[in-house]
């Protein structure tokens, strides 16, 4: 707060945006906080305020995710992005997510990654070693998630349910024992699991996470472990 009090927000606007993202508990963040922070980023981009583009992109992505998590209508988040529709905001989020996953920054790349994964790229030694150590654990955790969804479907919405359907689809491709033939399948499964563990952190799914107990922390660890093995820490 000292930085916010002593710096002119027109000359030093980034701390204002960072403050919004750091407010705890999160439910204290208002719709207007999100919208105002997005407008600040738009101001930085067009008014010549010195900045690192990657930092602005990351802050924008975090604000959009927070806004969606808090139920801010996507149509309200559109104008600061220079967008006109909720779909355009959704595409912006997907492009940013694709970039974070090391893909071309397009919604199509993100969708293809979610639905099919990328099996053509060679599996490196570090990634292969991760599958040998954790492949069975990943399959078991995914299977437990699909079962949990069947028992508590009323606790999730269509968006999260679709991601779990994608996980179930990848499970049907399961190849045992774990050998190099299994690696592309495990990669595709891990890709969807990585997206799932991001989505399930939303407050809307608190009850669902509670039903899963230790399953969700385990899936977070697995998803991040595979991602680090594939792309580097």
VOFINU-933549 format. One record per residue (C-alpha): residue number from 1; residue in three letters; y, x, z negated. Coordinates in steps of 0.5 Angstrom, whole numbers. Example, Ala and Ser with C-alpha at 12.3 -4.5 7.8 and 13.67 -1.06 7.14 Angstrom:
% residues 2
num;residu;v;u;w
1;ALA;-9;25;-16 $
2;SER;-2;27;-14 $
% end
This chain:
% residues 233
num;residu;v;u;w
1;UNK;0;0;0 $
2;UNK;5;6;-1 $
3;UNK;4;8;6 $
4;UNK;6;0;8 $
5;UNK;12;0;3 $
6;UNK;15;7;5 $
7;UNK;14;7;13 $
8;UNK;18;3;18 $
9;UNK;12;-2;21 $
10;UNK;16;-1;28 $
11;UNK;15;6;28 $
12;UNK;9;7;24 $
13;UNK;5;0;26 $
14;UNK;-2;3;25 $
15;UNK;-3;3;18 $
16;UNK;-1;-5;18 $
17;UNK;-7;-6;22 $
18;UNK;-12;-2;18 $
19;UNK;-9;-5;12 $
20;UNK;-12;-12;15 $
21;UNK;-19;-9;16 $
22;UNK;-19;-6;9 $
23;UNK;-17;-13;5 $
24;UNK;-23;-15;0 $
25;UNK;-26;-19;-1 $
26;UNK;-26;-21;7 $
27;UNK;-24;-29;6 $
28;UNK;-17;-27;4 $
29;UNK;-16;-25;11 $
30;UNK;-12;-31;14 $
31;UNK;-12;-33;22 $
32;UNK;-5;-30;22 $
33;UNK;-7;-24;19 $
34;UNK;-12;-23;25 $
35;UNK;-7;-25;30 $
36;UNK;-1;-21;28 $
37;UNK;-5;-15;28 $
38;UNK;-8;-16;35 $
39;UNK;0;-17;37 $
40;UNK;1;-10;34 $
41;UNK;-4;-7;38 $
42;UNK;-1;-10;44 $
43;UNK;6;-8;42 $
44;UNK;3;0;41 $
45;UNK;0;-1;48 $
46;UNK;6;-3;52 $
47;UNK;12;0;48 $
48;UNK;10;7;48 $
49;UNK;8;8;41 $
50;UNK;4;15;41 $
51;UNK;-3;13;40 $
52;UNK;-10;15;41 $
53;UNK;-13;10;46 $
54;UNK;-20;11;43 $
55;UNK;-17;9;36 $
56;UNK;-13;3;39 $
57;UNK;-20;0;42 $
58;UNK;-24;1;36 $
59;UNK;-19;-2;32 $
60;UNK;-18;-8;37 $
61;UNK;-26;-9;37 $
62;UNK;-26;-9;29 $
63;UNK;-21;-14;29 $
64;UNK;-24;-19;34 $
65;UNK;-31;-18;30 $
66;UNK;-27;-20;24 $
67;UNK;-24;-26;27 $
68;UNK;-30;-28;30 $
69;UNK;-34;-27;23 $
70;UNK;-28;-31;20 $
71;UNK;-28;-37;25 $
72;UNK;-22;-35;28 $
73;UNK;-22;-39;35 $
74;UNK;-23;-34;40 $
75;UNK;-17;-38;44 $
76;UNK;-12;-36;39 $
77;UNK;-14;-29;40 $
78;UNK;-14;-29;47 $
79;UNK;-6;-28;48 $
80;UNK;-5;-21;45 $
81;UNK;-11;-19;49 $
82;UNK;-7;-21;55 $
83;UNK;-13;-26;56 $
84;UNK;-13;-34;57 $
85;UNK;-20;-36;55 $
86;UNK;-25;-36;50 $
87;UNK;-30;-33;55 $
88;UNK;-25;-27;56 $
89;UNK;-25;-26;49 $
90;UNK;-32;-26;49 $
91;UNK;-33;-21;55 $
92;UNK;-28;-16;51 $
93;UNK;-32;-16;45 $
94;UNK;-38;-15;50 $
95;UNK;-35;-9;54 $
96;UNK;-33;-6;47 $
97;UNK;-40;-7;44 $
98;UNK;-43;-4;51 $
99;UNK;-38;2;50 $
100;UNK;-41;4;43 $
101;UNK;-48;3;45 $
102;UNK;-46;9;51 $
103;UNK;-47;4;57 $
104;UNK;-42;2;62 $
105;UNK;-36;-2;59 $
106;UNK;-38;-9;62 $
107;UNK;-41;-15;59 $
108;UNK;-46;-15;65 $
109;UNK;-48;-8;62 $
110;UNK;-48;-11;55 $
111;UNK;-52;-17;57 $
112;UNK;-57;-13;61 $
113;UNK;-58;-8;55 $
114;UNK;-59;-14;50 $
115;UNK;-64;-18;55 $
116;UNK;-68;-12;58 $
117;UNK;-66;-6;55 $
118;UNK;-66;1;59 $
119;UNK;-73;4;60 $
120;UNK;-71;8;66 $
121;UNK;-68;14;62 $
122;UNK;-72;19;60 $
123;UNK;-74;19;52 $
124;UNK;-72;25;49 $
125;UNK;-76;29;44 $
126;UNK;-72;27;38 $
127;UNK;-73;20;40 $
128;UNK;-80;20;41 $
129;UNK;-81;23;35 $
130;UNK;-77;17;31 $
131;UNK;-82;12;35 $
132;UNK;-88;16;33 $
133;UNK;-86;16;25 $
134;UNK;-83;9;25 $
135;UNK;-85;5;31 $
136;UNK;-90;1;27 $
137;UNK;-85;0;22 $
138;UNK;-80;-3;27 $
139;UNK;-86;-8;30 $
140;UNK;-88;-10;23 $
141;UNK;-80;-11;21 $
142;UNK;-79;-15;27 $
143;UNK;-85;-19;26 $
144;UNK;-83;-21;19 $
145;UNK;-76;-23;22 $
146;UNK;-79;-28;27 $
147;UNK;-83;-31;22 $
148;UNK;-77;-32;17 $
149;UNK;-73;-35;22 $
150;UNK;-79;-40;23 $
151;UNK;-79;-42;16 $
152;UNK;-71;-42;15 $
153;UNK;-69;-44;22 $
154;UNK;-64;-49;19 $
155;UNK;-60;-43;16 $
156;UNK;-58;-40;22 $
157;UNK;-54;-42;28 $
158;UNK;-56;-42;36 $
159;UNK;-53;-35;37 $
160;UNK;-57;-31;32 $
161;UNK;-63;-36;34 $
162;UNK;-62;-33;41 $
163;UNK;-62;-26;39 $
164;UNK;-69;-27;35 $
165;UNK;-72;-30;41 $
166;UNK;-70;-24;45 $
167;UNK;-73;-20;39 $
168;UNK;-80;-24;39 $
169;UNK;-80;-23;47 $
170;UNK;-80;-16;46 $
171;UNK;-85;-17;41 $
172;UNK;-90;-20;46 $
173;UNK;-90;-13;50 $
174;UNK;-92;-9;44 $
175;UNK;-97;-4;46 $
176;UNK;-102;0;41 $
177;UNK;-103;5;39 $
178;UNK;-96;8;39 $
179;UNK;-96;13;45 $
180;UNK;-91;15;50 $
181;UNK;-93;9;54 $
182;UNK;-90;5;48 $
183;UNK;-84;8;48 $
184;UNK;-80;4;53 $
185;UNK;-82;-2;50 $
186;UNK;-80;0;43 $
187;UNK;-73;2;46 $
188;UNK;-72;-5;48 $
189;UNK;-74;-8;42 $
190;UNK;-70;-3;38 $
191;UNK;-64;-5;42 $
192;UNK;-64;-12;41 $
193;UNK;-65;-10;33 $
194;UNK;-59;-6;33 $
195;UNK;-55;-12;36 $
196;UNK;-58;-17;31 $
197;UNK;-57;-13;25 $
198;UNK;-49;-13;27 $
199;UNK;-49;-20;28 $
200;UNK;-53;-22;21 $
201;UNK;-48;-19;17 $
202;UNK;-43;-25;18 $
203;UNK;-42;-29;12 $
204;UNK;-45;-35;15 $
205;UNK;-52;-32;14 $
206;UNK;-51;-30;7 $
207;UNK;-57;-35;5 $
208;UNK;-61;-33;11 $
209;UNK;-61;-25;9 $
210;UNK;-62;-27;2 $
211;UNK;-69;-31;4 $
212;UNK;-71;-24;7 $
213;UNK;-70;-20;1 $
214;UNK;-71;-12;3 $
215;UNK;-73;-14;10 $
216;UNK;-65;-14;12 $
217;UNK;-64;-7;9 $
218;UNK;-70;-4;12 $
219;UNK;-68;-7;19 $
220;UNK;-61;-4;18 $
221;UNK;-64;3;17 $
222;UNK;-69;3;22 $
223;UNK;-64;0;28 $
224;UNK;-59;6;26 $
225;UNK;-64;11;25 $
226;UNK;-67;10;32 $
227;UNK;-60;9;35 $
228;UNK;-58;16;32 $
229;UNK;-65;19;35 $
230;UNK;-63;16;42 $
231;UNK;-56;18;42 $
232;UNK;-54;23;37 $
233;UNK;-51;22;30 $
% end
